[in-house]
Amino acid sequence: MKKTKQLTTSNTFSPNLNLRSRKIIRQPTEVLNNFGADLAISLPLVEVPQDEPIFYELCNEFDFDFFNFTEQICNKKEILLLNSNDHFEIIRTRCNLEAKDNTPFAWTLTKTQKGIGYKLASCGYAYTVDKPTIDKVSTASTIYWKCELHKNCSGRAISSGLNPPLNHSRKHNHIRDKERGEELVCVEMVKDKALNTNNPPRAIMMEIQKGMSLTALCSVSKPDAMRQMILRARTKKFSFKKFKATSIAEIKIPDELKKTYRNEEFYWDDSGSDDKNRVIVFTTEKNLSLLNDYCDWYADGTFDISPTFFKQIYSLHIIKNGTLIPCVYAMLPNKKQTTYNKMFKMVKSFITNDPKSINMDFEKAAMNSAQMIFRCKIYGCFFHLSQSIFRRVQNKGYVAEYALNDEFRHSFKLIQALAFLPPKDVVTGFNQIKKSSPESFECILNYFERFYIGKLKPNSKTQRVVPMFPIECWNVFERVKQRLPRTNNNVENWHSRIQADVRKKLNVFMVVELLRLEQDKSEGDYARLVNGEILKRKPSKKDYEKNIETLVDGYSGKISEHLKGMALPCCPVLVHLNDACTRLFLSLFLPTSSSFELQNSLITKGSLIGTPRSQNKLKKKCATDR
């Protein structure tokens, strides 16, 4: 029998004991070679053969229940340990199980970030190829691996080709990461799904996260980094780097992007590389047939995903069963009316039936162009109308007046309610509001009269100047009676959704790929709608819509009564402020004692309205008003 040397710190040790403050420790060579110093220093002191070499290592704090973990592995592998307190046997068994096995913990092979090499995770450590060179790895009989932290760690391992087992030849000098293999697999799966599915980034991330351990979930890349990883993978798929362009004239759409994922023509029209104000249109034959069949269109532009050399992405949509279906996507270099004319003429040449109405935001150039090309009714979005009026309140420094003065706030709501009167009664309703409004509201009335009603001509009491936005443009009375949307909020939500999947500074080819993905999604949505699926709406929203429809349908010519009914809290036709901005405003303006009470009162009644703004801008504005 071999003589053993008992370490004299203590006579007995529990298998679950974690040693935290030993300066010198002695462990079997096999453990040190296979698992490195970090695991060795976490073990309790044990009896070891006297002829084993002594290993000296400074001890770091590392809380790891080694023996329990090892026994669990052994039990899963149906290995019977006669004496679980025999530490040395457990250690040897674990060396056998993990270092020499092909389980995921011992062998997880993935591609590197750039996809040109290999990365291997084994027993809590990650390795990259040391030898041979990358081009010879796939055929090499022996591969030498180095720790991914090789600049500071000398950990090394050897394998026979790209197959397990992995033999650890040199120990590591850092703590192992048990979840490292899971993290690498996660990244690999993200890239794989980015290339082989059409799912948006957020859907891919949600699918990958299912089943991951919480520790690994906290270690993987942040959502923004994951989105960029997905975009890079899809960008590389089409080798976009070779399509670099230094001007709008040099842009050439590659063949890979000219068709949808269902192999239909997508790159539909182009005003030409010789056009300084170049317009590129993407659509499909099915999309154009939808525009032909539906007489009410919804149009809007977004600047958030506009690619290099272009100012905005302009889109045309239809609504089926309450669901927005995008039909045409156009890249526009600016916001000039001549550019809008060009784009609408291109669309008009593809269809045979002009729309009866187009709902859009209050951009005069786009409205004039659509009116001229299609000769249809142009409606301004009620949401943007509310935005415009409240922005005037902010610019004039009346935010505090609006929040604290009930009469001022009520007059504001009455002005918005004018949109729900028949056009012929709007001027009469406006004059009634002027008579009942407080003096502080006069500047808002003047602004609204100038741009949306029309100022009275000199020496006239009845004839008015044609305003920038005529009453017929922003009035929604007939649209409510016809059960048509009053706002472009569905389009705005669509813009927000696709913006969440990308970052700015996109090139043309990345945006085209994004539009291809959106086209694929919209085709699936339309197929479900054709089969009878209807978008479910929140009960509260249904109630609000029902209240508005009831009031409009029941209009009997009593203007004052109708305006007051539309301004009631039960009929929230107004746009609510962002909650965070609301709380910030109240904290700045109201005394501590009354802040909470008034905040609850205003938010409950739906009185605070306007557009969401950054807290910094609102804070500066409030400080100026105060």
C-alpha positions in Angstrom: 0.0 0.0 0.0 1.2 3.4 -0.9 2.0 5.8 2.0 -0.1 8.9 2.1 0.6 12.2 3.6 -2.2 13.8 5.6 -2.5 17.5 5.3 -2.7 18.7 8.9 -5.2 21.5 8.7 -8.0 19.4 10.0 -8.7 15.7 10.5 -12.0 15.4 8.6 -13.6 17.4 5.9 -17.2 17.4 4.6 -17.7 16.5 0.9 -19.6 19.8 0.5 -17.1 22.0 2.2 -15.9 25.0 0.2 -12.4 26.1 1.0 -12.1 29.9 0.8 -8.9 31.0 2.4 -6.1 28.4 2.1 -2.8 29.7 0.8 -1.3 26.4 -0.3 -3.1 23.4 -1.5 -2.1 19.9 -2.8 -4.2 18.1 -5.3 -3.8 15.1 -7.7 -1.9 15.8 -10.8 -4.7 14.5 -13.0 -7.1 17.1 -11.6 -4.7 19.9 -12.1 -3.9 18.9 -15.7 -7.6 18.5 -16.7 -9.3 21.2 -14.8 -6.7 23.8 -13.9 -5.9 25.8 -10.9 -9.3 27.5 -10.4 -11.0 24.2 -9.7 -8.2 22.8 -7.7 -8.2 25.7 -5.2 -12.0 25.3 -4.8 -11.6 21.7 -3.5 -11.5 20.6 0.2 -8.1 19.3 1.3 -7.9 15.6 0.7 -5.6 12.6 1.3 -3.5 12.1 -1.8 -0.7 9.6 -2.7 2.6 10.8 -1.3 4.5 10.4 -4.6 2.1 12.9 -6.4 3.9 16.2 -7.1 3.0 19.1 -4.9 1.1 22.0 -6.5 1.3 25.4 -5.0 -1.3 28.0 -5.9 -2.7 31.2 -4.3 -6.3 30.6 -3.4 -9.1 32.9 -4.8 -12.6 32.9 -3.5 -14.6 30.5 -5.7 -17.9 29.1 -4.4 -18.5 25.8 -6.2 -20.1 22.7 -4.8 -17.7 20.3 -6.5 -18.5 17.0 -5.1 -22.3 17.3 -5.2 -22.0 18.4 -8.8 -19.7 15.5 -9.7 -22.0 13.0 -8.0 -24.9 14.3 -10.1 -23.0 13.8 -13.2 -22.0 10.3 -12.2 -25.6 9.4 -11.3 -26.9 10.7 -14.7 -24.3 8.5 -16.4 -25.4 5.5 -14.2 -22.0 5.2 -12.7 -22.0 3.6 -9.3 -19.6 5.1 -6.7 -19.2 2.7 -3.8 -18.1 5.5 -1.5 -19.1 9.0 -2.4 -16.7 10.3 0.4 -13.8 8.9 -1.5 -12.8 12.3 -3.0 -9.9 11.0 -5.0 -12.1 8.5 -6.8 -14.8 11.1 -7.5 -12.1 13.4 -9.0 -10.8 10.7 -11.2 -14.3 9.7 -12.4 -15.0 13.3 -13.2 -11.8 13.6 -15.2 -12.9 10.5 -17.2 -16.5 11.8 -17.7 -15.9 15.3 -18.8 -12.4 15.7 -20.3 -12.6 12.5 -22.2 -16.3 12.4 -23.2 -18.3 13.9 -26.1 -21.1 15.3 -23.9 -22.0 19.0 -24.6 -20.3 20.1 -21.5 -17.0 18.5 -22.7 -17.3 19.2 -26.4 -19.3 22.0 -28.0 -17.9 23.1 -31.4 -19.2 26.3 -33.1 -18.0 28.8 -35.6 -16.2 32.0 -34.7 -17.9 35.4 -34.8 -16.6 36.0 -38.3 -17.6 32.5 -39.4 -14.2 31.6 -40.8 -12.8 29.6 -38.0 -13.8 27.3 -35.1 -14.4 27.9 -31.4 -14.6 25.0 -28.9 -16.1 25.0 -25.4 -15.0 22.2 -23.0 -15.5 21.8 -19.3 -16.1 25.5 -18.8 -13.3 26.8 -21.0 -13.4 28.1 -24.6 -10.7 27.5 -27.1 -9.8 28.7 -30.6 -7.5 26.9 -33.1 -3.8 27.4 -32.5 -2.5 25.0 -35.2 -2.8 24.3 -38.1 -3.9 27.3 -40.2 -7.6 27.9 -40.8 -7.5 26.5 -44.3 -6.1 23.2 -43.1 -8.2 22.6 -40.0 -11.0 20.6 -41.7 -8.5 18.0 -43.0 -6.0 18.0 -40.1 -5.5 14.8 -38.1 -4.4 16.7 -35.0 -5.6 20.1 -33.9 -3.9 22.2 -31.2 -6.3 24.5 -29.3 -5.5 27.6 -27.3 -7.6 29.3 -24.6 -9.7 32.1 -26.0 -8.0 34.3 -23.4 -4.6 33.1 -24.7 -3.0 36.6 -24.3 -3.1 36.1 -20.5 -3.7 32.4 -20.2 -1.5 29.5 -21.2 -4.3 26.9 -21.3 -4.0 24.4 -24.2 -5.7 21.3 -25.4 -5.3 18.7 -28.3 -7.9 16.8 -30.3 -7.9 14.3 -33.2 -9.3 16.5 -35.9 -12.6 18.2 -35.2 -13.9 15.2 -33.2 -14.0 14.5 -29.4 -12.4 13.7 -27.0 -10.4 16.8 -26.1 -7.2 16.3 -24.1 -6.3 19.2 -21.9 -2.5 19.6 -22.1 -1.9 22.8 -20.1 -3.9 24.2 -17.2 -5.7 27.5 -17.2 -5.1 30.4 -14.8 -8.6 31.7 -14.5 -12.0 30.6 -13.3 -14.0 28.4 -15.6 -17.4 29.5 -17.0 -19.8 26.5 -16.9 -22.3 28.3 -19.2 -19.7 29.2 -21.9 -20.7 26.4 -24.2 -24.4 27.3 -23.9 -23.5 30.9 -24.8 -21.6 29.9 -28.0 -24.5 27.6 -29.0 -26.9 30.5 -28.6 -24.9 32.8 -30.8 -24.6 30.0 -33.4 -28.4 29.4 -33.4 -29.1 33.1 -33.7 -26.9 33.3 -36.9 -28.4 30.1 -38.3 -32.0 31.4 -37.9 -31.0 34.8 -39.2 -29.9 33.1 -42.4 -32.5 30.4 -42.8 -35.7 32.1 -41.6 -37.4 35.4 -42.3 -38.3 36.1 -38.7 -37.6 39.6 -37.3 -34.8 39.9 -34.8 -37.0 40.1 -31.8 -38.8 36.8 -32.7 -35.5 35.1 -33.2 -34.2 36.2 -29.8 -37.4 35.1 -28.1 -37.2 31.7 -29.6 -33.5 31.2 -28.8 -34.0 32.2 -25.2 -36.5 29.4 -24.5 -34.8 26.8 -22.3 -31.6 28.7 -21.7 -30.4 28.8 -18.1 -30.7 32.1 -16.3 -27.0 32.4 -15.9 -26.3 31.9 -19.6 -29.1 34.3 -20.4 -27.5 37.0 -18.4 -24.1 36.4 -20.1 -25.2 36.5 -23.8 -25.1 39.7 -25.8 -27.5 42.5 -25.1 -30.6 42.7 -27.4 -29.1 45.6 -29.4 -25.9 43.6 -30.0 -28.0 40.6 -31.0 -30.0 42.7 -33.6 -26.8 43.9 -35.1 -25.4 40.4 -35.2 -28.6 39.2 -37.1 -28.3 42.1 -39.6 -24.6 41.4 -40.1 -25.3 37.8 -40.8 -28.0 38.6 -43.3 -25.8 41.3 -44.9 -23.0 38.9 -45.3 -25.3 36.3 -46.9 -25.6 38.6 -49.9 -22.0 39.8 -49.9 -23.2 43.4 -49.8 -19.6 44.7 -49.3 -18.9 44.3 -53.0 -21.8 46.7 -53.7 -20.3 49.8 -52.1 -21.7 53.0 -53.6 -20.3 56.5 -53.1 -23.3 58.3 -54.6 -27.0 57.8 -55.4 -26.1 57.2 -59.1 -23.8 54.2 -58.2 -26.5 52.3 -56.4 -27.2 49.0 -58.1 -29.7 46.6 -56.6 -28.1 43.1 -56.6 -30.1 40.2 -58.2 -30.5 38.5 -54.8 -32.6 41.4 -53.6 -34.8 41.9 -56.6 -37.2 39.2 -55.7 -39.2 38.4 -52.5 -38.6 35.3 -50.4 -41.4 33.7 -52.5 -39.5 34.4 -55.7 -41.8 37.2 -56.9 -40.7 40.4 -58.5 -40.0 43.0 -55.8 -37.7 45.6 -57.3 -40.5 47.2 -59.4 -39.4 50.6 -60.7 -36.5 53.0 -60.7 -36.3 56.5 -62.0 -32.7 55.8 -63.1 -29.1 56.3 -62.0 -28.9 59.5 -64.1 -31.6 61.1 -62.0 -30.3 63.3 -59.2 -33.6 62.9 -57.3 -33.7 59.2 -57.8 -36.8 57.3 -56.7 -36.8 53.5 -56.2 -40.1 51.6 -55.8 -40.5 48.1 -54.3 -43.8 46.2 -54.6 -45.3 43.0 -56.0 -48.1 42.3 -58.5 -50.3 41.1 -55.7 -49.7 44.3 -53.7 -50.7 46.4 -56.7 -53.9 44.4 -57.1 -54.7 45.2 -53.5 -54.3 48.9 -54.2 -56.6 48.5 -57.2 -59.2 46.7 -55.1 -59.2 49.0 -52.1 -60.3 52.6 -52.5 -59.0 54.0 -49.2 -55.2 54.3 -48.9 -53.0 55.2 -46.0 -49.7 56.9 -46.7 -46.8 58.0 -44.5 -43.0 58.4 -44.5 -40.4 57.4 -42.0 -36.9 58.9 -41.6 -35.7 56.4 -38.9 -34.7 53.6 -41.3 -33.8 55.7 -44.4 -30.6 54.4 -46.0 -27.6 56.4 -47.1 -28.3 58.9 -49.9 -32.1 58.8 -49.2 -34.1 61.0 -47.0 -37.1 58.7 -46.2 -38.9 55.5 -46.8 -42.4 56.3 -48.0 -45.1 53.6 -47.9 -48.7 53.1 -49.1 -51.0 50.8 -47.1 -54.5 49.4 -47.1 -56.5 48.1 -44.1 -58.3 44.8 -44.2 -60.4 43.7 -41.2 -58.6 46.3 -39.0 -55.1 45.0 -40.0 -52.6 47.2 -41.9 -51.2 45.7 -45.1 -48.2 47.5 -46.6 -48.4 47.5 -50.4 -45.7 49.9 -51.8 -42.4 50.9 -50.4 -40.5 53.9 -52.0 -37.0 55.3 -51.3 -37.2 59.1 -51.6 -34.1 61.4 -51.6 -36.0 64.5 -50.3 -39.3 65.9 -49.3 -39.9 68.1 -52.4 -43.3 68.1 -54.1 -41.6 67.3 -57.4 -40.2 64.1 -55.8 -43.6 63.2 -54.5 -45.1 63.8 -58.0 -42.6 61.4 -59.5 -43.3 58.7 -56.9 -47.1 59.0 -57.2 -46.9 59.0 -61.0 -44.9 55.8 -60.9 -47.5 54.2 -58.7 -50.4 55.4 -60.8 -48.8 53.8 -63.9 -49.1 50.4 -62.2 -52.8 50.5 -61.4 -56.1 51.1 -63.2 -58.3 52.4 -60.4 -57.5 55.5 -58.5 -58.2 55.7 -54.8 -61.2 57.6 -53.4 -59.3 58.8 -50.4 -55.8 58.9 -49.0 -55.1 59.4 -45.3 -51.7 61.0 -44.5 -50.0 63.4 -42.1 -50.1 67.1 -42.5 -47.2 67.4 -45.0 -48.3 70.0 -47.5 -46.0 68.8 -50.4 -47.2 65.2 -50.2 -50.9 66.3 -49.9 -50.7 68.6 -52.9 -48.9 65.9 -55.0 -51.5 63.2 -54.1 -54.4 65.6 -54.8 -52.9 66.5 -58.2 -52.0 63.0 -59.3 -55.0 61.0 -58.1 -57.8 63.6 -57.9 -59.1 62.1 -54.7 -60.0 63.3 -51.2 -57.0 63.9 -49.0 -57.5 63.6 -45.3 -55.1 64.7 -42.6 -54.4 62.4 -39.7 -56.4 63.4 -36.6 -53.4 62.2 -34.4 -51.1 64.7 -36.2 -53.8 67.5 -35.9 -53.8 66.9 -32.1 -50.0 66.9 -32.1 -49.9 70.2 -33.9 -52.2 72.0 -31.5 -50.5 70.8 -28.4 -47.1 71.7 -29.8 -48.4 75.2 -30.1 -49.3 75.2 -26.4 -45.8 74.1 -25.6 -44.1 76.6 -27.9 -46.1 79.5 -26.4 -45.3 78.5 -22.9 -48.7 77.4 -21.8 -48.0 73.9 -20.5 -48.5 75.0 -16.9 -51.7 76.8 -17.8 -53.0 73.7 -19.6 -52.3 71.5 -16.6 -53.6 73.7 -13.9 -56.4 75.7 -15.6 -59.6 73.7 -16.2 -61.1 76.2 -18.5 -58.0 76.3 -20.7 -57.8 72.6 -20.9 -61.6 72.3 -21.7 -61.2 74.8 -24.5 -58.3 72.8 -25.9 -60.5 69.7 -26.0 -63.4 71.6 -27.6 -61.0 72.7 -30.4 -60.1 69.1 -31.1 -63.7 68.1 -31.0 -64.4 70.4 -34.0 -63.1 67.6 -36.2 -66.2 65.6 -35.3 -68.7 68.2 -36.5 -70.1 68.3 -40.0 -67.8 70.6 -42.1 -70.7 73.1 -42.6 -71.0 73.6 -38.8 -67.3 73.9 -38.0 -67.0 77.7 -38.3 -70.1 78.2 -36.1 -68.7 75.8 -33.5 -65.4 77.6 -33.6 -67.1 81.0 -33.0 -68.9 79.5 -30.0 -65.6 78.3 -28.5 -64.0 81.7 -29.0 -66.8 83.3 -26.9 -66.5 80.8 -24.0 -62.7 80.4 -23.9 -60.4 82.2 -21.3 -58.2 85.1 -22.4 -55.1 82.9 -22.1 -56.4 80.6 -24.8 -56.5 83.4 -27.5 -53.1 82.6 -29.0 -54.2 79.0 -29.6 -57.4 80.1 -31.2 -55.5 82.5 -33.5 -53.2 79.8 -34.6 -56.0 77.3 -35.3 -58.0 79.9 -37.2 -55.1 80.9 -39.3 -54.0 77.4 -40.4 -57.2 75.3 -40.2 -60.2 77.6 -40.4 -59.1 80.7 -42.4 -58.9 84.3 -41.2 -61.7 86.7 -42.1 -61.0 88.8 -45.1 -60.5 92.6 -44.4 -63.8 94.4 -44.0 -65.8 91.1 -44.2 -67.7 89.2 -41.5 -68.5 86.1 -43.5 -65.8 85.5 -46.1 -62.6 83.8 -45.1 -59.1 83.3 -46.6 -58.5 79.8 -47.7 -56.3 78.2 -44.9 -53.2 76.0 -45.5 -55.3 73.0 -44.4 -59.0 73.4 -45.4 -61.7 72.1 -43.1 -62.5 69.2 -45.4 -58.9 68.1 -45.0 -58.9 67.5 -41.3 -62.6 66.9 -40.6 -63.4 63.3 -39.7 -67.2 63.4 -39.4 -67.9 61.5 -42.6 -65.0 59.0 -41.9 -66.5 58.1 -38.5 -69.9 57.6 -40.1 -68.3 55.3 -42.8 -66.3 53.5 -40.0 -63.0 54.5 -41.6 -59.9 55.1 -39.4 -59.5 58.7 -38.3 -55.7 58.5 -37.9 -52.6 57.0 -39.4 -51.7 55.4 -36.1 -51.6 51.9 -37.7 -48.9 53.2 -40.1 -47.0 54.9 -37.3 -47.1 51.6 -35.3 -45.8 49.8 -38.3 -42.9 52.3 -38.6 -42.1 51.9 -34.9 -42.1 48.1 -35.1 -39.6 47.9 -38.0 -37.5 50.6 -36.4 -37.2 48.5 -33.3 -35.5 45.8 -35.3 -32.7 47.9 -36.7 -30.3 50.7 -35.9 -29.6 53.8 -37.9 -26.8 54.2 -40.5 -28.2 51.5 -42.7 -27.1 51.2 -46.3 -29.5 50.7 -49.2 -29.1 46.9 -49.4 -29.8 46.4 -45.7 -33.0 48.4 -46.0 -34.1 46.4 -49.1 -33.5 43.2 -47.1 -35.5 44.6 -44.2 -38.4 45.5 -46.7 -38.2 41.9 -48.1 -38.7 40.6 -44.6 -41.7 42.9 -44.0 -43.2 41.9 -47.3 -42.9 38.3 -46.3 -44.6 39.0 -43.0 -47.4 41.0 -44.6 -48.1 38.2 -47.1 -48.6 35.8 -44.2 -50.8 38.3 -42.4 -53.0 38.8 -45.5 -53.3 35.0 -46.0 -54.6 34.6 -42.4 -57.1 37.5 -42.9 -58.4 35.9 -46.1 -59.1 32.8 -44.0 -61.3 34.8 -41.7 -58.9 35.7 -38.9 -59.7 39.1 -37.3 -57.4 41.2 -35.3 -58.5 41.3 -31.7 -58.7 44.7 -30.2 -58.7 45.7 -26.5 -62.2 46.0 -25.0 -61.4 49.5 -23.7 -60.5 50.7 -27.2 -63.7 49.1 -28.6 -65.7 51.1 -26.0 -64.0 54.3 -26.9 -64.7 53.8 -30.6 -68.3 52.9 -29.8 -68.8 56.1 -27.8 -67.4 58.3 -30.7 -69.6 56.5 -33.3 -72.7 56.9 -31.1 -72.2 60.6 -30.7 -71.4 61.2 -34.4 -74.4 59.0 -35.6 -76.7 60.8 -33.1 -75.7 64.4 -34.2 -78.9 66.5 -34.4 -77.5 69.9 -35.2 -77.0 71.0 -31.6 -73.4 72.2 -32.0 -72.6 73.2 -28.5 -74.1 70.0 -27.0 -72.2 67.9 -29.5 -68.9 69.6 -28.8 -69.3 69.1 -25.0 -70.2 65.5 -25.5 -67.1 64.8 -27.6 -64.9 66.5 -24.9 -66.1 64.3 -22.1 -63.6 61.8 -20.5 -65.8 58.9 -21.6 -65.0 59.9 -25.2 -61.2 60.2 -25.3 -60.7 61.6 -28.8 -57.5 63.2 -27.6 -53.8 62.1 -27.5 -52.4 61.3 -24.1 -49.1 62.6 -22.9 -46.4 60.0 -22.2 -46.8 58.9 -18.5 -43.1 59.6 -17.7 -43.4 63.1 -19.1 -46.6 63.7 -17.2 -45.1 62.6 -13.9 -42.0 64.8 -14.5 -44.2 67.8 -15.3 -46.3 67.3 -12.2 -43.2 67.0 -10.0 -41.8 70.2 -11.3 -45.0 72.4 -11.1 -47.0 71.1 -8.2 -46.4 71.3 -4.5 -45.5 67.9 -2.9 -48.7 67.8 -0.9 -51.0 68.2 -3.9 -48.9 66.5 -6.6 -50.1 63.0 -6.1 -53.8 63.9 -5.8 -53.8 66.1 -9.0 -51.7 63.6 -10.9 -54.2 60.8 -10.2 -57.1 63.1 -11.1 -55.7 64.3 -14.4 -54.5 60.9 -15.6 -57.8 59.2 -14.6 -59.9 61.7 -16.5 -57.7 61.6 -19.5 -57.1 65.3 -19.3 -53.3 65.5 -19.9 -52.9 65.3 -23.7 -50.3 66.0 -26.3 -47.3 64.3 -27.9 -44.6 62.2 -26.1 -41.3 64.2 -25.8 -38.0 63.5 -24.2 -37.8 64.3 -20.5 -34.9 66.7 -21.0 -36.7 68.9 -23.5 -39.9 68.9 -21.4 -37.9 69.8 -18.3 -36.2 72.8 -20.0 -39.6 73.9 -21.3 -41.2 73.6 -17.9 -38.4 75.5 -16.3 -38.9 78.4 -18.8 -42.6 78.5 -18.2 -42.1 78.5 -14.5 
